[in-house]
Amino acid sequence: MDTNYEIVHYKQGLSVHILIHGGSRFRLHWHTEIEIILVLKGHIQLTVGGQRYELVQDDLFFINANEIHSTAGSEDTIVAVLQIDPAFCVKHYPALENCYILWPREMLRNYAGENQKEEIANFLSRLRYLFASILEEYRKNENGYQLVIEGLLNTLMALIIRSVPSKNQLIAPDDKRNKEYGRIHSLLKYIQKNYAERITLNTLADRAGLSVYYFSHFFKDNVGISFLEYLNQIRLYNATNMLSQKEMLISDIALGCGFTSVKAFNKVFKDFHGITPGEYRHQQVSFAPFENSDSYAYMNFDSLQVLSQLQEYLAVPSPSAALSSVELILENNIIVDAGKAVEGELFPNWEDLGSVGRAYDCLRSDLQNQIREAAKELGIRHLRFHGIFGEEMRVVNRDKEGKIQFCWTYIDRVFDFLTETGVCPMVDLTFMPNAFKSGEKTIFRYRGNISLPRDLSEWAALITAFANHCIDRYGREEVRRWYFEIWNEPDFLCVSSQEEYFAFYKATAEAFLRADHALKIAGPSIIQPMPGYDKWLDTFVEFLNANNLPLDCFTFHIYGESNWNSTNHRRHALSRIGDRNHFTDCVTTYTEKIARLNKRVNKIFITEFNISAEHGNYLLDTMFAACHLLYNYLCNHDRLNGIAFWTLSDIFEEDEILIPAFGGGFGLVTAEGIRKPSWWALWFLHHVRGAILARGDEYVITKKDDGIAILIFRYVYYDQFFTEGDHSLLSFTTRYEVFEKKSPALFAFTVQGLSGKYTAREYTLDRTHGSAFDIFADMGFPQELSSYDTEYLRSMAHPHTTVKSISLTGSFTTQVIVPPQGIKMIILKKTVE
């Protein structure tokens, strides 16, 4: 065990540390903060000042400042804790400085039973309401939440002071506190280090430079229990951990932990646990009051039931404790001159690139229809996909003599369709055909092989033949518009070394250039900057410079999580989510690195982007995904040449099919062709191209010819609980409870320099207007969609539209209220008279 004095760190300017912990822990410690405990689930054994209490679900307990205490709980225990700066309370109520709260046992269920007085039950209900309100404010992170929390803390503490008995006594005198705590801290560390030795009261008194009599009182006054009780608890802690080692004799454990005899050990153990050491070992009890740990009882923890339990407390009316809810509207007053652009053109990086899962999927008629619609309505010019040489494409075969044969039939069908649609391929060369593979490692449901070729000369022959075939069939100028991306995530999924990938890259690039020196080489399609992978690009840049190799288009991926892990070469998102500017920070890191290339890179593409790397993340279907897309695309419109939202469609064969619809697929469109909010986000962007008149975090105003476009959205990010891993409020039917609490925003726009007749079109997309998932929710979350259901959703999933004719005499003025995760677009088009 480490020091028993806990230093509490406050966050975000608060006077309270708010935390949740769980599991079986023991930690004898104290701190200067007042602590209030609320058991949300399970039960705990709480020791305070030498007294032990059994707390069960819904129980509350008040621990005074400087009061030594420990907790122990079963594995399923969940406890919420408030650690309150006493200076905060003393500032408003100076008498609290000399006040010691006496928390009655009757407050606890185990001691009051069913006969708990009604006034006590009402008091505890009010406390739970206030406690839950504090956590809710902290979680939602609304503007001014610190002020609300301080108000709730004042109410909570006043309620306790007025309702709970107290006495005029301090645990430690204030004037001597620092000096005495330093002395006690040193002595406790000595005990913790030497507990197995013979330590007596005389030994400690000598070390402290005090008489035995004075030291005995000094120790108990500052620690809360006697020296012998503390020593026995330290010994007991270590002995209990050793009991799990079945090969150790109980007698050896007792003597090894400093007890004078087995009899003495048995007595102390039974007094604390209620059973003997032998019974404890034999029963292997699930209620384990100790856990071998170097940390305090407080820990980060994905609490699956925490917030639902708090909602129950908040559902109880508490007129004397409740704080009235006031809807605040943020005001944004934007005035622009239609004749003055401030940033040049809004670069349409969302149009240059789209993506689908793999080449073979493009043979499906339903996906082809969705690609046609994306090209027509979103302006998609290139389409990226894996698997051009995957086994299902039947490109490479060996005859009986071992001679290589190439078949282009399926490739031609894919490229014929794309060129007829007006879309250029961006060919990701992953995966390896079986005839060339050097290993057996595969990924995804269709088992794409990710090994590099065993013979680079055979691979190079395939690449040159492939390029020549494309040039012969589609024309040299057409193929020069395409991109050829050399592998996918070689830093993360490649089974070979970086040096082997470099040799593979060199052979592949040279093979393409043998067919035509002007073909566009792209890559390396690496993952976002992450610990353990952040140096890969540096080495790659050095390799390109040293070998004078081309890279026309630098490609990489960004997902919402700040880290991933890999199991069997599958990508899995970790619970930690990047902050609001995670996307922009990743772009900055990689653009700075790629600028070190000797040869200029003509294009920078993000070839995979989405809010999550996890297929099946329910937020992918929501309005949040649309606002997240708008925010990040607009923040980086002039820094990137293309951003491919991964993917265009929920027709996606890497994983199992998600059932029912709106199961959190990656796509802009469901497999049934129902357009999600993210589709419409790109549609909005397609209609606001032009010179930028003004741009903010949540709006952009552009001018094109005689028309004006205003795009506004209310982007609300995840709350703190969700970003730190608590996903308990996210489910198939509940998808909007994981965000910060924000009010609707009022935007006031004035565009000067406009006169004449205009047609004004206003488009609204939010949870009550056109969001496919929210319409699906209003239908009752049907497990299966009938043909009528599908057609209904297709017809309803579009922005609400109003059209009117207006006459302007110098300026256009409007006010727009946008709800959280809502989007509005206003298009002004001059009428030809």
C-alpha atoms as one frame of an Amber mdcrd trajectory, in Angstrom:
protein
   0.000   0.000   0.000   1.116   3.568  -0.699   0.388   6.707   1.260  -2.934
   6.921   3.049  -3.384  10.616   2.446  -5.323  11.250  -0.736  -4.691  14.398
  -2.720  -7.873  15.359  -4.520  -7.639  17.243  -7.820 -10.533  19.456  -8.872
 -11.473  19.777 -12.512 -12.909  22.531 -14.665 -12.950  25.160 -11.937 -15.226
  23.180  -9.644 -15.066  22.960  -5.858 -16.016  19.297  -5.978 -14.397  16.168
  -7.387 -17.058  13.924  -8.924 -16.281  10.278  -9.524 -17.685   6.784  -9.757
 -15.952   3.641  -8.600 -16.726  -0.002  -8.184 -15.333  -3.434  -7.524 -13.809
  -4.988  -4.445 -11.311  -2.571  -2.935  -9.767  -1.760   0.411  -7.997   1.469
   1.111  -7.484   3.093   4.463  -7.029   6.781   3.682  -8.144  10.303   4.451
  -8.235  13.688   2.785  -9.128  17.255   3.635 -12.304  17.043   1.550 -15.787
  16.274   2.772 -16.949  13.086   1.081 -20.494  11.959   0.350 -21.053   8.408
  -0.876 -24.106   7.106  -2.742 -24.385   3.363  -3.440 -25.913   2.916  -6.890
 -25.661  -0.856  -7.054 -24.554  -3.726  -4.842 -23.314  -3.213  -1.301 -20.184
  -1.962   0.423 -18.543  -2.305   3.793 -17.513   1.150   4.973 -15.135   1.714
   7.866 -15.059   5.262   9.264 -13.155   6.228  12.395 -12.952   2.607  13.517
 -16.709   2.016  13.070 -17.960  -0.345  10.393 -21.171   0.119   8.395 -22.945
  -2.015   5.810 -24.296   0.121   2.955 -26.676  -1.208   0.311 -28.196   0.269
  -2.859 -29.598   3.813  -2.417 -27.731   4.329   0.896 -25.940   7.638   1.472
 -23.108   8.348   3.884 -21.363  11.557   4.949 -17.628  11.456   5.746 -16.161
  14.516   7.454 -12.990  16.245   6.306  -9.830  14.468   7.503 -11.798  11.427
   8.648  -9.922   8.202   7.926 -12.009   5.625   6.104 -11.937   2.608   3.858
 -14.385   0.868   1.529 -14.843  -2.712   0.456 -17.402  -4.031  -1.977 -18.535
  -6.959  -4.044 -17.454  -7.082  -7.682 -20.743  -5.697  -9.021 -20.731  -2.706
  -6.692 -21.138   0.775  -8.191 -20.639   3.816  -5.966 -20.882   7.528  -6.785
 -18.774   9.942  -4.742 -18.673  13.696  -4.177 -15.444  15.040  -2.645 -16.190
  18.633  -1.651 -13.627  21.320  -0.875 -14.434  22.334   2.736 -13.244  25.876
   1.976 -16.161  26.159  -0.438 -18.615  25.401   2.366 -16.821  27.424   5.049
 -16.896  30.468   2.780 -20.690  30.475   3.030 -21.053  28.861   6.464 -17.993
  29.581   8.675 -19.355  27.485  11.556 -18.749  24.368   9.480 -15.018  24.761
  10.133 -15.547  23.499  13.697 -18.494  21.239  12.902 -18.350  17.442  12.941
 -21.371  15.793  11.277 -22.688  12.723  13.117 -24.272  10.564  10.429 -26.887
   8.395  12.228 -27.052   4.669  11.529 -30.810   5.132  11.119 -30.014   6.721
   7.760 -28.964   3.282   6.483 -31.401   0.576   5.450 -29.660  -2.252   7.274
 -30.040  -0.423  10.584 -33.405   1.289  10.156 -35.091  -1.580   8.334 -38.610
  -1.092   7.016 -39.482   1.184   9.938 -37.312   4.059   8.777 -39.109   7.249
   9.706 -40.937   8.998   6.913 -39.092  12.274   7.451 -35.731  10.474   7.149
 -36.869   8.733   3.963 -37.984  12.064   2.487 -34.703  13.689   3.512 -32.674
  10.944   1.825 -34.834  11.133  -1.291 -34.119  14.863  -1.517 -30.390  14.234
  -1.057 -30.378  11.587  -3.791 -32.188  14.014  -6.086 -29.569  16.708  -5.477
 -26.707  14.218  -5.818 -28.075  12.933  -9.130 -28.682  16.503 -10.336 -25.020
  17.341  -9.719 -23.875  14.358 -11.777 -26.356  15.186 -14.530 -25.098  18.781
 -14.740 -21.496  17.554 -14.784 -22.280  15.019 -17.509 -24.213  17.390 -19.752
 -21.584  20.156 -19.525 -24.035  22.933 -20.400 -22.836  26.532 -20.392 -22.621
  27.706 -16.779 -22.850  24.192 -15.356 -20.197  25.097 -12.755 -22.537  27.731
 -11.318 -25.434  25.287 -11.231 -23.309  22.635  -9.492 -22.154  25.118  -6.849
 -25.763  26.096  -6.250 -26.763  22.444  -5.900 -23.827  21.839  -3.536 -24.914
  24.743  -1.347 -28.449  23.355  -1.209 -27.211  19.845  -0.479 -24.859  20.946
   2.317 -27.484  23.246   3.857 -29.946  20.357   3.877 -27.424  18.151   5.694
 -26.448  20.841   8.209 -30.097  21.545   9.042 -31.174  17.896   9.214 -28.246
  15.930  10.665 -26.861  16.217  14.211 -23.331  17.547  14.672 -20.880  18.451
  17.376 -18.274  21.164  17.776 -15.152  19.101  17.119 -12.429  18.862  14.521
 -10.524  15.788  13.423  -7.300  17.801  13.367  -6.586  21.383  14.588  -6.216
  23.696  11.650  -3.121  25.571  12.886  -1.041  22.427  13.209  -2.538  20.458
  10.360   0.303  20.587   7.834   3.029  19.814  10.364   1.110  17.003  12.036
   0.041  15.455   8.740   3.650  15.411   7.585   4.660  13.614  10.764   1.750
  11.147  10.544   2.431  10.528   6.870   6.042   9.579   7.609   4.996   7.254
  10.437   2.324   5.516   8.377   4.781   4.889   5.559   7.154   3.361   8.093
   4.390   1.041   9.348   3.406   0.050   5.813   6.998  -0.819   4.960   7.831
  -2.654   8.192   4.489  -4.182   9.221   5.973  -7.708   9.204   8.571  -6.707
  11.794   8.099  -6.227  15.517   6.716  -2.684  15.771   5.644  -1.306  19.136
   4.113   1.900  20.376   7.511   2.715  21.910   9.179   2.289  18.492   6.844
   4.787  16.848   6.937   7.235  19.761  10.744   7.323  19.586  10.626   7.975
  15.827   8.145  10.802  16.376  10.148  12.264  19.263   7.132  12.086  21.576
   6.330  10.371  24.839   4.418   7.107  24.576   1.372   8.626  26.285   1.291
  11.721  24.070   2.037   9.764  20.900  -0.825   7.332  21.569  -3.309  10.201
  21.711  -1.625  12.050  18.851  -1.926   9.024  16.560  -5.574   8.338  17.343
  -6.540  12.008  17.090  -5.036  12.307  13.610  -5.712   8.880  12.132  -9.033
   8.147  13.791  -8.067   4.723  15.150  -5.419   3.545  17.584  -1.910   2.605
  16.565  -2.580  -1.099  17.208  -5.841  -1.044  15.216  -4.072   0.565  12.290
  -1.150  -1.869  12.447  -3.527  -4.831  12.575  -5.454  -3.541   9.549  -2.255
  -3.231   7.512  -1.216  -6.734   8.519  -4.713  -8.034   7.857  -4.774  -6.473
   4.400  -1.603  -8.272   3.357  -2.560 -11.534   5.039  -5.951 -11.637   3.320
  -4.316 -11.264  -0.075  -1.965 -14.152   0.732  -4.873 -16.476   1.589  -5.621
 -16.830  -2.118  -2.266 -18.620  -2.442  -3.446 -22.101  -1.435   0.068 -23.504
  -1.113   0.894 -21.189   1.798   0.161 -22.396   5.319  -2.033 -20.119   7.421
   0.589 -20.213  10.144   3.244 -18.998   7.711   0.941 -16.205   6.540   0.231
 -15.115  10.117   3.863 -14.998  11.183   4.985 -13.554   7.828   2.616 -10.614
   8.268   3.850  -9.753  11.762   1.207 -11.401  13.967   2.732 -12.857  17.138
   0.802 -16.123  16.785  -1.799 -17.915  14.707  -4.263 -17.423  17.552  -3.783
 -13.650  17.442  -4.189 -13.666  13.655  -7.396 -15.715  13.872  -8.907 -13.331
  16.419  -8.145 -10.175  14.426  -9.325 -11.794  11.201 -12.612 -13.028  12.677
 -13.289  -9.713  14.401 -13.009  -7.942  11.047 -14.504 -10.495   8.619 -16.806
 -12.512  10.832 -15.192 -15.799   9.769 -11.849 -17.486  10.392  -8.989 -17.436
   7.859  -9.566 -21.132   7.182 -13.268 -20.573   6.506 -12.457 -17.609   4.286
 -10.035 -19.692   2.210 -12.382 -22.690   2.067 -15.455 -20.722   1.054 -13.607
 -18.600  -1.513 -16.143 -15.918  -0.725 -17.254 -13.635  -3.506 -17.451 -10.661
  -1.141 -13.776  -9.779  -1.137 -12.954  -6.714   0.947  -9.417  -6.502  -0.376
  -7.905  -6.318  -3.814  -4.234  -6.195  -4.611  -3.876  -2.783  -6.146  -1.573
   0.167  -6.073  -4.374   2.654  -6.657  -7.042   4.146  -4.500 -10.520   2.678
  -4.547 -11.383   5.233  -7.211 -10.918   4.076 -10.760 -12.073   4.632 -14.339
 -14.892   2.271 -15.008 -17.449   1.647 -17.802 -20.568   1.816 -15.578 -23.310
   0.093 -17.533 -26.117   1.005 -15.113 -24.934   4.214 -13.474 -26.903   6.762
 -15.433 -30.133   4.773 -15.569 -30.043   4.571 -11.753 -29.460   8.309 -11.491
 -32.438   8.910 -13.772 -34.618   7.095 -11.236 -33.488   9.521  -8.535 -34.158
  12.487 -10.799 -37.647  11.205 -11.601 -38.684  11.709  -7.965 -40.266  15.189
  -7.564 -38.304  17.345  -5.143 -39.944  20.773  -4.998 -37.698  22.062  -2.232
 -34.511  20.912  -3.935 -35.196  21.104  -7.636 -33.632  23.845  -9.709 -35.863
  25.303 -12.367 -34.697  24.624 -15.909 -34.233  27.692 -18.100 -33.766  27.396
 -21.855 -31.025  29.792 -22.932 -30.710  30.834 -26.567 -27.292  31.725 -27.900
 -27.292  34.728 -30.187 -25.149  35.057 -33.311 -25.511  38.256 -35.326 -23.709
  37.968 -38.671 -23.577  40.863 -41.147 -21.880  40.368 -44.529 -21.461  42.241
 -47.782 -22.497  40.229 -50.832 -19.747  41.921 -52.815 -16.851  41.015 -50.528
 -15.520  37.473 -50.267 -13.346  36.920 -47.197 -11.711  33.526 -47.824 -11.871
  32.801 -51.514 -13.755  29.742 -52.747 -15.247  27.064 -50.532 -13.241  24.105
 -51.797 -15.531  21.116 -52.469 -13.289  18.401 -51.004 -16.407  16.342 -50.258
 -17.085  15.900 -53.985 -13.761  14.539 -55.192 -14.006  11.212 -53.402 -16.549
   8.643 -52.256 -16.081   5.071 -51.098 -17.642   1.623 -51.045 -16.381  -1.574
 -49.450 -14.838  -3.539 -52.313 -14.781  -3.811 -56.095 -16.955  -6.934 -56.183
 -19.803  -5.083 -54.439 -19.973  -2.722 -57.417 -21.412  -5.579 -59.484 -24.622
  -5.405 -57.413 -27.433  -3.512 -59.098 -28.726  -2.020 -55.825 -25.317  -0.550
 -55.004 -24.913   0.661 -58.579 -28.151   2.615 -58.227 -26.860   4.274 -55.065
 -23.549   5.153 -56.746 -25.422   6.745 -59.659 -27.472   8.839 -57.233 -24.343
   9.936 -55.350 -22.635  10.990 -58.579 -25.697  12.917 -59.720 -26.851  14.531
 -56.462 -23.648  14.819 -54.404 -21.178  15.401 -57.240 -18.910  12.432 -56.392
 -16.089  12.284 -58.980 -13.909   9.400 -57.724 -14.883   6.168 -55.981 -12.481
   4.209 -53.776 -12.786   0.524 -52.948 -10.729  -2.462 -51.764 -10.284  -5.812
 -53.459  -9.615  -5.193 -57.141  -7.548  -8.402 -57.163  -9.531 -10.248 -54.487
 -10.290 -13.915 -55.139 -13.939 -13.161 -55.893 -12.779 -11.003 -58.859 -11.093
 -14.086 -60.441  -8.226 -12.088 -61.912  -5.184 -14.351 -61.395  -5.007 -18.064
 -62.219  -2.253 -20.621 -62.764  -2.573 -23.308 -65.418  -1.391 -26.881 -64.936
   2.129 -25.922 -65.931   2.188 -23.137 -63.354   1.946 -20.347 -65.901   0.163
 -17.194 -64.758  -3.008 -16.145 -66.589  -4.945 -12.906 -66.113  -8.718 -12.504
 -66.537 -10.176  -8.985 -66.615 -13.879  -9.838 -66.992 -15.143  -8.710 -63.579
 -12.780  -5.741 -63.474 -14.133  -4.613 -66.839 -17.715  -4.838 -65.577 -16.868
  -2.649 -62.589 -14.910  -0.075 -64.586 -17.454  -0.043 -67.432 -20.168   0.851
 -64.946 -18.108   3.585 -63.275 -16.977   5.248 -66.505 -20.549   5.163 -67.862
 -21.653   6.864 -64.626 -18.961   9.536 -64.953 -17.016   8.370 -61.890 -13.284
   7.632 -61.893 -11.954   4.651 -59.918  -9.562   5.054 -57.029  -8.159   1.549
 -56.940  -6.953   0.277 -53.557  -4.754  -2.713 -54.442  -5.589  -4.668 -51.275
  -6.088  -7.821 -51.264  -3.543 -10.355 -52.492  -4.738 -13.002 -54.979  -4.204
 -16.534 -53.657  -1.887 -17.394 -56.526   0.599 -14.789 -55.253   0.098 -14.835
 -51.490   3.038 -15.331 -49.130   0.918 -16.112 -46.069  -2.496 -17.183 -44.855
  -3.559 -14.110 -42.868  -7.000 -12.843 -43.859  -9.470 -10.236 -42.629 -13.186
  -9.562 -42.876 -16.075 -11.903 -43.451 -15.008 -12.517 -47.048 -11.466 -13.411
 -45.873  -9.363 -11.029 -47.921  -5.695 -12.044 -47.861  -3.408  -9.314 -46.484
  -0.011 -10.917 -47.064   2.409  -9.385 -49.554   3.373 -11.356 -52.689   5.939
 -14.109 -52.369   7.362 -13.138 -55.774   7.551  -9.412 -56.491   8.320  -9.995
 -60.177   5.026 -11.861 -60.681   3.169  -9.115 -58.852   4.859  -6.412 -60.949
   3.872  -8.281 -64.114   0.237  -8.256 -62.941   0.364  -4.503 -62.233   1.842
  -3.588 -65.616  -0.572  -5.883 -67.457  -3.499  -4.424 -65.489  -2.479  -0.831
 -66.277  -1.942  -1.607 -69.973  -5.331  -3.320 -70.184  -7.064  -0.296 -68.635
  -5.294   2.079 -71.027  -6.231  -0.076 -74.034  -9.884  -0.319 -72.975 -10.611
   3.164 -71.595  -7.957   5.375 -73.169  -4.757   6.858 -71.814  -6.223  10.241
 -70.857  -9.088   8.615 -68.960  -6.852   6.298 -66.927  -4.530   9.186 -66.101
  -7.474  10.651 -64.121  -7.630   7.556 -61.899  -5.687   6.894 -58.699  -3.869
   3.674 -57.817  -3.462   3.301 -54.067  -0.699   0.926 -52.988  -2.297  -1.156
 -50.221  -4.533  -0.326 -47.265  -3.284   0.455 -43.740   0.143  -1.183 -44.141
   1.126   0.309 -40.781  -1.742  -1.448 -39.001  -2.850  -4.531 -40.920   0.178
  -5.547 -42.959   1.667  -8.844 -41.789   5.097  -7.966 -43.172   7.739  -5.550
 -41.925   7.901  -1.911 -42.929  10.991  -2.628 -45.024   9.129  -5.362 -46.928
   6.263  -2.978 -47.575   8.733  -0.395 -48.900  10.098  -2.934 -51.382   6.519
  -3.786 -52.355   5.664  -0.099 -52.833   8.742   0.486 -54.997   8.055  -2.516
 -57.227   4.373  -1.581 -57.589   4.948   2.097 -58.386   7.621   1.266 -60.962
   5.339  -1.333 -62.563   2.586   1.249 -63.056   5.008   3.803 -64.474   6.286
   1.261 -66.994   2.800   1.302 -68.486   2.507   5.104 -68.393   4.748   7.614
 -66.646   1.740   9.881 -65.917  -0.368   7.424 -63.922  -1.228   8.701 -60.432
   0.285   6.792 -57.521  -1.522   7.114 -54.180  -0.822   5.843 -50.693   0.110
   4.651 -48.215  -3.464   4.778 -46.803  -2.279   4.706 -43.195  -4.283   5.069
 -40.009  -4.583   8.319 -38.075  -1.767   9.388 -35.705  -1.844   7.044 -32.710
   0.598   5.914 -30.023   2.792   3.204 -31.470   2.132   4.196 -35.085   3.142
   7.866 -35.161   6.678   7.253 -36.522   5.638   5.102 -39.475   5.056   8.047
 -41.813   8.396   9.651 -40.911  10.229   6.536 -42.084   8.082   6.313 -45.206
   8.941   9.901 -46.174  12.653   9.149 -45.707  12.268   6.066 -47.914  10.583
   8.002 -50.734  13.208  10.739 -50.599  16.091   8.265 -50.607  14.717   6.339
 -53.604  13.300   9.299 -55.560   9.929   7.539 -55.780   6.652   9.204 -56.765
   3.655   9.887 -54.525   1.034  11.904 -56.366  -1.631  11.572 -53.699  -1.014
  11.113 -49.962  -3.814   9.131 -48.300  -4.737   8.363 -44.694  -7.731   7.558
 -42.471  -9.425   9.311 -39.536 -12.070   7.888 -37.219 -13.613   9.375 -34.099
 -11.804   7.208 -31.569  -8.405   8.430 -30.459  -7.018   4.892 -30.406  -7.777
   1.427 -31.754  -6.504  -2.045 -31.161  -6.144  -5.004 -33.487  -7.328  -8.561
 -32.918  -6.546 -11.065 -35.657  -5.892  -8.111 -37.936  -9.379  -6.672 -37.427
  -9.781  -3.077 -36.388 -11.593  -2.446 -33.129 -12.311   0.933 -31.586 -11.351
   1.535 -27.992 -13.724   3.357 -25.702 -11.640   6.540 -25.567 -12.957   9.103
 -28.041 -11.028  12.018 -29.456 -12.040  15.544 -28.559 -14.062  17.943 -30.697
 -10.989  18.911 -32.781  -9.534  15.410 -33.101 -10.036  15.421 -36.893  -8.290
  18.754 -37.418  -5.411  17.784 -35.132  -4.828  14.585 -37.134  -4.811  16.534
 -40.395  -2.283  18.998 -38.974   0.061  16.248 -37.799   0.162  14.404 -41.116
   0.256  17.414 -43.441   3.300  18.701 -41.566   5.032  15.341 -41.928   4.248
  14.875 -45.620   5.555  18.388 -46.370   9.069  16.981 -45.821   8.922  15.083
 -49.121  11.421  16.225 -51.746   8.795  15.840 -54.464   5.616  17.839 -54.028
   2.454  15.868 -53.327  -0.308  17.088 -55.629  -3.246  15.809 -53.580  -4.014
  14.924 -49.973  -6.984  12.616 -49.471  -8.606  11.154 -46.399  -9.768   7.901
 -47.945 -11.704   6.731 -44.880 -13.511   9.055 -42.473 -16.374   8.462 -40.062
 -17.430   9.165 -36.489 -16.403   5.648 -35.436 -14.285   2.722 -36.593 -16.868
   0.317 -35.169 -19.407  -1.126 -37.586 -22.667  -1.191 -35.654 -22.195   2.087
 -33.774 -25.761   3.366 -33.396 -24.696   7.011 -33.687 -23.817   6.475 -37.355
 -27.513   6.753 -38.239 -28.233   9.949 -36.291 -28.293  13.684 -36.881 -25.033
  13.878 -34.933 -23.209  12.098 -37.774 -24.411  14.786 -40.183 -23.355  17.710
 -37.977 -20.015  16.027 -37.216 -19.407  15.724 -40.953 -20.285  19.367 -41.632
 -18.125  20.693 -38.818 -15.002  18.766 -39.824 -15.366  19.189 -43.585 -15.815
  22.947 -43.278 -12.968  23.358 -40.779 -10.622  21.658 -43.245 -12.116  22.573
 -46.613  -8.939  24.324 -47.759  -6.463  21.827 -46.278  -7.550  18.649 -48.070
  -8.303  17.757 -51.686 -10.707  14.967 -50.900 -12.501  13.350 -47.965 -14.222
  10.008 -48.448 -16.972   9.330 -45.936 -16.595   5.632 -45.156 -18.841   4.413
 -46.726 -21.372   5.437 -49.328 -23.721   2.565 -48.470 -24.702   0.076 -45.769
 -24.297  -2.541 -48.498 -21.096  -3.662 -46.875 -19.666  -7.171 -46.818 -16.764
  -6.818 -44.374 -18.946  -7.788 -41.417 -22.267  -9.509 -40.854 -25.392  -7.809
 -42.165 -26.893  -5.498 -39.558 -30.472  -6.417 -38.705 -32.804  -4.553 -38.415
 -32.375  -1.428 -40.506 -30.599   1.479 -38.800 -28.311  -0.874 -36.932 -25.377
   1.521 -37.136 -23.975   0.831 -40.587 -21.148   2.977 -41.921 -23.084   4.199
 -44.952 -24.656   7.456 -46.032 -27.553   5.301 -47.228 -29.101   2.158 -45.743
 -28.991  -1.098 -47.685 -32.633  -0.424 -48.610 -31.698   2.917 -50.154 -33.019
   5.108 -47.320 -30.942   8.261 -47.056 -29.477   9.003 -43.643 -28.801  12.522
 -42.300 -25.125  12.214 -43.319 -26.198  11.867 -46.973 -28.087  15.133 -46.695
 -25.098  16.817 -45.045 -23.119  16.205 -48.247 -26.120  17.326 -50.281 -26.159
  20.609 -48.358 -22.440  21.101 -48.971 -22.936  20.434 -52.679 -25.354  23.381
 -52.767 -23.219  25.941 -50.927 -20.272  26.003 -53.294 -19.032  29.486 -54.038
 -17.026  32.413 -52.688 -17.037  32.574 -48.887 -18.664  35.710 -47.482 -18.470
  34.556 -43.848 -17.669  31.378 -41.971 -17.916  30.333 -38.320 -17.836  27.104
 -36.372 -21.475  26.400 -37.198 -22.266  28.364 -40.341 -20.985  29.389 -43.745
 -22.301  31.974 -46.225 -21.290  31.774 -49.881 -22.018  33.539 -53.146 -22.127
  31.981 -56.584 -23.134  34.106 -59.570 -26.207  36.042 -58.362 -27.145  33.517
 -55.697 -26.501  33.388 -51.957 -26.317  30.236 -49.831 -26.457  30.167 -46.019
 -25.749  26.893 -44.214 -26.275  26.709 -40.435 -26.010  23.759 -38.062 -25.959
  23.157 -34.297 -23.086  20.764 -33.607 -23.262  19.308 -30.093 -20.428  17.004
 -29.056 -20.368  14.003 -26.738 -20.622  14.611 -23.017 -17.677  13.874 -20.743
 -19.030  10.537 -19.516 -19.335   9.186 -23.057 -15.891  10.345 -24.200 -14.352
   8.599 -21.189 -16.026   5.286 -21.969 -19.440   5.239 -20.291 -21.779   4.118
 -23.082 -24.617   3.027 -20.800 -27.081   5.548 -22.266 -26.496   4.472 -25.878
 -28.780   1.742 -27.154 -30.732   0.768 -30.264 -33.697   2.874 -29.156 -31.858
   5.610 -27.208 -29.224   7.506 -29.199 -29.299  11.168 -28.171 -28.590  10.961
 -24.435 -24.789  10.880 -24.778 -24.255  14.495 -25.827 -23.650  17.718 -23.964
 -26.810  19.552 -23.088 -27.075  22.555 -25.380 -29.893  24.965 -26.105 -31.201
  25.835 -29.561 -29.124  28.536 -31.226 -30.512  31.755 -32.655 -28.664  33.061
 -35.708 -29.389  36.513 -37.127 -28.088  37.061 -40.677 -27.914  40.234 -42.743
 -26.567  40.034 -46.295 -26.045  43.540 -47.663 -25.865  44.506 -51.319 -28.904
  42.560 -52.555 -31.721  44.184 -54.501 -34.444  42.858 -56.768 -36.659  39.786
 -56.796 -35.371  36.521 -55.388 -36.661  33.020 -54.811 -35.872  31.972 -51.241
 -35.728  28.268 -50.449 -35.298  27.122 -46.855 -34.368  23.513 -46.059 -34.621
  22.040 -42.552 -33.170  18.741 -41.386 -33.396  17.800 -37.720 -34.926  15.172
 -35.461 -38.456  16.244 -36.387 -37.828  17.084 -40.045 -36.452  14.487 -42.436
 -34.062  12.450 -40.241 -34.571   8.846 -41.381 -33.649   7.235 -38.078 -35.945
   9.520 -36.094 -38.811   8.744 -38.476 -37.990   5.051 -38.025 -38.105   5.613
 -34.249 -41.528   7.268 -34.531 -42.698   4.150 -36.388 -41.848   2.088 -33.306
 -38.426   0.662 -34.311 -39.846  -2.126 -36.529 -37.638  -5.213 -36.582 -38.507
  -5.826 -40.232 -39.409  -3.321 -42.917 -42.206  -4.176 -45.307 -42.029  -2.835
 -48.840 -44.499  -0.134 -47.778 -42.357   0.766 -44.735 -39.301   1.114 -46.944
 -41.062   3.324 -49.469 -42.526   5.422 -46.660 -39.088   6.012 -45.146 -37.575
   6.804 -48.530 -40.272   9.366 -49.231 -40.117  10.998 -45.789 -36.330  11.055
 -45.281 -35.549  14.410 -46.857 -35.285  18.011 -45.646 -38.466  19.950 -45.031
 -38.661  22.633 -47.715 -40.370  26.016 -48.013 -40.249  28.243 -51.092 -41.274
  31.879 -51.362 -40.680  34.895 -53.572 -39.206  37.992 -51.955 -38.291  41.507
 -53.060 -35.102  43.003 -51.622 -34.151  46.666 -51.446 -30.514  46.612 -50.385
 -30.232  43.667 -48.009 -31.635  40.326 -46.899 -32.269  39.803 -43.167 -33.448
  36.679 -41.395 -33.393  34.994 -38.008 -33.040  31.236 -37.740 -33.373  28.998
 -34.679 -31.536  25.691 -34.994 -32.049  22.902 -32.436 -29.156  20.747 -31.181
 -27.944  18.453 -34.000 -30.117  20.405 -36.449 -29.277  21.816 -39.900 -30.800
  24.604 -42.000 -29.923  25.902 -45.438 -31.252  29.036 -47.142 -30.723  29.493
 -50.875 -31.425  32.868 -52.488 -31.626  32.805 -56.267 -32.241  35.941 -58.257
 -35.340  35.795 -60.411 -34.915  36.515 -64.088 -37.326  39.331 -64.930
